[in-house]
Amino acid sequence: MDFERVRRFAEIRREYGSGYINLNPIQRGGILSEAARRALLEFGDGYSVCDWCPPKTPRLDMIKRPPIADLYQDIAEFLGMDVVRVVTRCREAKFIAFRMLGKPGDYVVVDANAHYSTYLAAELAGLRVKEIPHSGYPDYRVLVELYEDKIKEVIRETGKPPAAALLTHVDHNYGNLSDAKAVSDICHRFGVPFVLNAAYTAGVMPVNGRELGVDVLVSSGHKSWAASAPTGILALTEEIAKVVLARSSIVGDWSGKSFPEKELALLGCTVMGAPLASLMASFPYVVERVQRWGEEVEKARYLCQQLERIEETRVLGEKPKRHTLMQVESLGLYEVSKKHKRRGYFLYDELKARKITGIQPGLTKHFKLNTYGLSWEEVRYVAASFIEIAEKYGLGVS
Ligand SMILES: *Cc1c(COP(=O)(O)O)cnc(C)c1O
């Protein structure tokens, strides 16, 4: 073992920590509250939440000190769902739902704006996908009314409805907000469990699963709940929980051992330390911050309008925006990059010089950003910086 090589790992530092405005879409909703930062240290050791695991029902959701059982109940109430489990990631929650609701070879219907992890979750669960198309350039709206046709198509092809239908509430490419109620109405007419992927919504904006007719709501703690990775939310109705949280029934053929209290798809327990503590400590802050969603959208609309002042630049997706994530298309900045010696990296360099990070290095023609949680002062600074960069390279600004 090369000890010099190994020792440097002990010195890791965050390159873009404090001091930078980070516009990376996946980072904004996962910035910790002060309480979560303290909890992370307090619960940093291994299985730190397991000191009081109840001997008769040794399961994470049964722990009362720290109050994990209460947290799960309160998250369920917050989301308008009946039963909640914290799992490692949104994708794990999707996998668990697909695996438990379907049989290998079954279909799951998904929107064409779905995240790659939705497809992989379906694939690992042995399911096939049928996609709901979107409207294409420049809006990319999911054509939600087509869930009915797709469900019928699956019934024609296989003789039975799909195992589930999933809608991405807000997608990761355009930040479009899709009509969950319209999809749940269709699903329920055909008896199809409706999965809402709230990775970019629950935890930053108000989401009520009961009002939206959701059977399974999944979300991401590190993306939208001011929590450390890995944390995910799996929220269920009472009825669906019976299927998804089915208990283990295996029996050791020699020992006779069995584990009837363990929830099979969770492999017993999930997040048993610091990340769960961070999610818990941030929860009061999250409950409060979703009430300020309206102002977050206003800030996004302001930046959108400012960016579109730049020559040949537009924000893709639905407008006016109803979410803080946006994809910018800038043929103007792209033209600049063609002549610049740093090519597309010039934009990254210029932003970095202004203490702004999170736009993917090298991109100019299409790039994504998220204003969630920035102060008005920061949003104005970001807008002014883009305009200054555009003017510096001779682009017109209206
Ligand atoms: C980010 C994202 C995910 C992945 O979340 P993880 O918690 O990292 O698994 C899934 N779906 C959507 C729509 C996302 O935007």
Ligand as a Chemical Component Dictionary entry (heavy atoms), coordinates in Angstrom:
data_LIG
# 
_chem_comp.id                   LIG 
_chem_comp.type                 NON-POLYMER 
_chem_comp.pdbx_formal_charge   0 
_chem_comp.three_letter_code    LIG 
# 
loop_
_chem_comp_atom.comp_id 
_chem_comp_atom.atom_id 
_chem_comp_atom.alt_atom_id 
_chem_comp_atom.type_symbol 
_chem_comp_atom.charge 
_chem_comp_atom.model_Cartn_x 
_chem_comp_atom.model_Cartn_y 
_chem_comp_atom.model_Cartn_z 
_chem_comp_atom.pdbx_ordinal 
LIG C1 C1 C 0 -32.670 13.742 -9.382  1  
LIG C2 C2 C 0 -33.811 12.910 -9.821  2  
LIG C3 C3 C 0 -33.882 11.574 -9.451  3  
LIG C4 C4 C 0 -32.793 10.886 -8.677  4  
LIG O1 O1 O 0 -32.910 11.072 -7.285  5  
LIG P1 P1 P 0 -32.012 10.177 -6.337  6  
LIG O2 O2 O 0 -32.517 10.489 -4.967  7  
LIG O3 O3 O 0 -30.589 10.615 -6.511  8  
LIG O4 O4 O 0 -32.223 8.757  -6.734  9  
LIG C5 C5 C 0 -34.976 10.861 -9.847  10 
LIG N1 N1 N 0 -35.959 11.417 -10.574 11 
LIG C6 C6 C 0 -35.926 12.701 -10.933 12 
LIG C7 C7 C 0 -37.058 13.294 -11.721 13 
LIG C8 C8 C 0 -34.850 13.486 -10.594 14 
LIG O5 O5 O 0 -34.825 14.758 -10.984 15 
# 
loop_
_chem_comp_bond.comp_id 
_chem_comp_bond.atom_id_1 
_chem_comp_bond.atom_id_2 
_chem_comp_bond.value_order 
_chem_comp_bond.pdbx_ordinal 
LIG C1 C2 SING 1  
LIG C2 C3 SING 2  
LIG C2 C8 DOUB 3  
LIG C3 C4 SING 4  
LIG C3 C5 DOUB 5  
LIG C4 O1 SING 6  
LIG O1 P1 SING 7  
LIG P1 O2 DOUB 8  
LIG P1 O3 SING 9  
LIG P1 O4 SING 10 
LIG C5 N1 SING 11 
LIG N1 C6 DOUB 12 
LIG C6 C7 SING 13 
LIG C6 C8 SING 14 
LIG C8 O5 SING 15 
# 
